[in-house]
């Protein structure tokens, strides 16, 4: 693996701060993303024991294919069967067996297999296959419903069939964990449709905190006769940097519940595809940065650290040394410095070159979009609150 070393200096406000040295910092991965359930096995062999052993082997290989197809681009699909190793057990974290049936020569069961994310990522990296390294942050879904274009949006009302469709959804989300509020009394007291419409981010964040979600997405459905129009808009800037606004329409199928269930499925699929396309990384070459970070207190460091952890091309970073107010980090990343800068800007980190030729890393309170031109969030964009009306 080729490595480059780029000298990287950062200057922030310098105040005393102590930290442990040498500890690796790696972005967390949702284990669900590297798991596969509902894997059916049915094997006949010379005896029951042989049938079960072969079924376990076959089932785990099928499950690994499901996971690899999930985290890799579609154009590498033909390569994936060749990557499935014979020593599949080395990649498996655990297996759950359900609906087990057997005879003297036959074995049937349903498997749920959880894989070691690091092992799977290394398998893909060694074979030069791009992949999505991390899952998205948990999102709180706010399903606003308008029975007609002129109707007021509702959130908790019993008439909100759109909320029921989300609560009853069967579509799985592997890339982006989704949470839907239950509409309990505490939810009603925290946030209402009017607050969503005017963009009351503090109230929305209070609700998100209750459900342990880190981002907030308004998904509004407007019924226009036999057409159901769906719009998705992030309320917070961080989510907006990762999930662009989207909209689509579905035709009424003759049944409101089934039409809305289909719309929910489309939203989930869209979020999964957006995350997959935006977070795909080619890790066949890795570079490193030596970063000097000045921080004022633990809270500031945690903010910078959490933002670095959300950058898809940053594979890891660790603390090399610390002295009063200054931390020295080594950051490992894939692809190139240009993409690293874009990803930092999207996550409210600034990366600027100084006259001396070194870089300055800082935290920003606004999202900057540099891909395809320079654009600050809010310029020429309709806000989530405006779209919710």
N, C-alpha and C positions, 0 to 999 in steps of 0.2 A: 504494500500500500504506500503510495507516494504521499509524502507529507511536506507541506510548506510551512514556514514559520514567518509570520508577519508581526513586526513589532508594533504594538498597539498601546497607546497611553490614554488614560481618561482622567479628566480633571473635573471634580465636583467640589462642593463646599467641604473643606477638611476639618473634621472634629474627631476627637478620640472615639475609637470603636474597636473592641476586641472581638476576635473570632477564632475558631479552631482551624488549624492548618491541615492541608492535605486531604480533606474530605471531598469525595466526588459528588457533583451535583448533576443529576440526570432527570430529564423531564419524565413525569409519571405517565404510565400507559394504562388505559382502562382494560382490565383483563378480559372483559366481554368481547373486545375487538379481536382478541386472539383465541377465541373459543368458538366451537361449533356444536350445536345441539340438533336433536332430531335425526341423527345419522342411523339409518336402518342397516342391519346386517342379517344375512341369512346364508349360512354355509353348511354344506353337507360334506362329511369326511369319513374316514374309516371308523372313527369312534367319536363319542361326545367330547372328549378332551381335545382331540385334534381339531374338531369343528370349532370349538370355542377359541382355541389359540389362533386359528386362521381368521376367525371373525374379528377378534380383537385387533389383529394386524391390519386386516383390510379396512376395518372401520376407522382406525386411527389415521390411516393413509387418506381415506376419503375426507375425513375431517380436516386434515392439513391442507388438502386441495381447496376446500371451502374457505379456509382462512387466507390462504395465499391469493386466491381469486379476489377476496374482499379487499386486500390491502395493496394490490398491484394494479397497474393499468391494463385495460382489456387487450391491448396489442401484444402483450407477452403471454396470453393465455395458452398458446400452443407449447410454450417452453416449460410451463409449470409441471406437467406430469413427469418430465425428466428430472425434476429437482427433488421429487419425493424420495427420501432416503430409505434404505432397507432397515437401518437401525432407528426406526421411527420412535422407539421408546425414549431415546435421548432427547427428544424434542417435546415430550409430553410431560405436563405438570401433574395432571390427574385425570381419571376417567370415571364418569358416573354411568352405571348400567341400569336400564329400566326395561320393563316389559320382557323380562327374560323368559325364554321357552326353549326346551331342549328335548331331544329323544336320544336314542342310542347312537345315532349317526348325524344328527342335525342340531344346529344351534341358531336361535334367532334372538335378537334384542335391539333395543334403541340406545344409542350411546350419546353422551354429552362429553366432549373432550376439551380440556383446557390445556393450551400449549404454553411453553416458556417463551415469552415475547423476545427476550434477548437471543435465544437460540434460533428462532424463526427469522429474526432480522439478520442475524449473521449468515444464515443459509442463503438468504436473498442477496445480501451484500457480496458474498463470495462469488456468486454467479452473475454479478453485474445487473441485477434486476432492480429497477426503481420501486420504491414502496412508501406507504404512509407509515411513519414511525410512531406517531402518537394519536390518541383519540382527542376529540374536541372537548372543550370545557362543558360542564353540564348547563343546559339551557332551560329556563322557565318559559313555557309556552302560554301565552295569553290569548285564548280563542275568542275574539270579538265577533259578534253575529249581528247582521242587519237583515231583517226579513224582506226589506225592499230598499232601493237606493235612498228613499226619503225617510226611512225609519231611523230612530235613534239606535246607536250600537248598544248591545247588552252584553254583559259578562257573566253575572251570577244568576240571572233570571232562569226560572224553570223553563222558559221558552227558548233557552239557548241550546238548540239541538246540536250546534257545532261544538260546544263544550262537551256534551255527552259523547259525541263521536270521538273526540280526543281521549276521553276517559275510557272508552271501550275499544280503543285501537288495538289491532293485532299486528300491525306493521312494526317490525323490530328496528331499532336504531343502534347500530354497532359503532359507527364513527363518532356520532355526536349524542351523548346521553341527554334524553329529553324528560322533563318533569312537567306534569300538568296539575295545576291546583285543584283540589277536591271541591272547592266551593263551600267549605265549612264556615261556621260563624266567624272564626278568627280571620279567615280570608276576606270575608265581606267587610269586616271592620278595618282591614288594612288597606284595601285597594278596591276601587269601583271603576266602572266603565268610563265615567266622566274624567277621572284622574288619568286613566290610560290615554284618553283622547287629547288631553291637554299636556301630556308628557310629564307627569309627576314622577320623576325618576326616583326620588327618595322613597316614596310609597311603594313603588314597584320593586325597589331593591330590598325593602323590608320583607316583602312577600317572598322574593327569591331566596333570601337568607333562611326563611323558615323551611323551604324545600331543599336547602343546600345546593342551590343553583348559583352559577357565577355570571350568567348572562341572561338577557331578557329579550324574547322575540314575540312581537305582536303578529298573530296570524288571523287576519280578518276575512270573513266570508260574507259576501253580499249576494243575496238572491235577486236575480233579475229575470223574473218569469221562469223560463225553462233553462236558464243559464246560471250557474253558480260561479261567481268571480272570487278568486282567492288572492290576497296580497300578504306578503311577509315583509316586516320591517323591524329592524333591531331598535331597541330603546336606548341602549348604552353604546358608547363609541367603540369599546373593545370588540363587542359582538359585531358591530357594523363593519369593522375592519376585516373580519373573518367570514361573515355571511352577508353578501350583498343583497340589496332589496330584490324581491322577485314577485311575479304575479302570473297567474294563468287562469283559465276557465275550464269548467267541466259541464257537460250537458246533463240535464236531469234525466235519470234512468227510469223514472216512474215511481221510485221509492226514495223518500228523503234520507232515511238512515243509510241506505246502501250508497247513495250518491255522495253523501258526506264522508262515509268510510273510505270511499275511493279517493276523495279529495285529500283526506288525511294521509293515505298511503302515498299520494303524489308528493305531498309536502315532505314527508319523511325521506322518500327516495331522493328528492331534490337536495335536501340538507346533507345527506350522505355523499351524493355525487359532488357537491360543491366542496365539501371538506376534502374529499379524496383528490380532486383535481388541484386544489390550492396547496395541499400539503405534500404532494408527491415529491420525493427527493431521490436523487441518484447519489448513493454513498460509495461509489467506486473510487473516489479520491477524497482525501480529507486534509484540511488545512488547520492550522492552529494560530490562535492569537494570544499574546501575553498582555493582559489588561491590568492597568493600575487604576483602582476605583476608590475615589474619596467619598466617604459617606458621613452624614451628620449623626445618625443613630441607627438602631436596629431596624426601625420601621422603614427607613429609607432603603436600607439594604434589602429587606424582604420585598419591597416593591420592585426594585431593579431585578432581583433574582427571579421573582415570579414571572416577570415579563421575558427574561431571557429563556426561561424554561418553556415558554409557549412558542418559541421560534422553531419551526419544523426542521430547519437545516442545522441547528445546533445539536450535536449528538450528546455532548456532555461538557461540563466545565467544573473545575475544582480549584480550591483555594491553595495557593502555593505559600503565601506568607502574609503576615499582617503586622502593622505597626499603628501608632496613634493616628486614627482617622483614615488610614490608607490600606486597601486590600490589594493583593496581587493575585490575579486569576489567570489560569490557562483555559482557553475556550477552544473546543474542537468543533469544526463545522464542515459541511459538505458544499460542493459546487464552487461558488466564487464569492468574492467580497461584495460585488455589486448586488447580488441577490440578498446577501446577509444584510446590507444596508437597507434594502427595500423592506425586508421582513422586520427589521428593527423599527423602522418608521411606522409600519402598520401597527406595531405594538407599543406605541408611545415611548420609544427610545430614539434619541437623536444621535447621529454619527456624522461628525463634521471634521474636515481636515483643517489643521491650524497652519499658519505661515511657516512654522518650523518643520512641517511635513508629517508630524504625528497627528493622531486622531483624538477627538474629544467625544466621549460618550456621556449622554445626559438623559434624564427622564423628562418627558413632555406631558402636558395635560390634554393634548389634542392629538388625534390620529392624523398622520400625514400619508397621503397616497402618492407614491412616486412612479409606480408602474404605468407606462403609457402616458407619461407626463406628470408634472407636479400639480398636486391638488390637495388643498386642505379640506378636511371634513366640514360639511356645511355649506361649501361654496357651490351654488347651483343645485343643491340636493334638497328635496323635500324631506322634512323631518318626519320621524315616526309619528309624532303627535298630529302633524298636518294630515298624514295619510290615514290615520285612525278615524278622522272625522267623517 
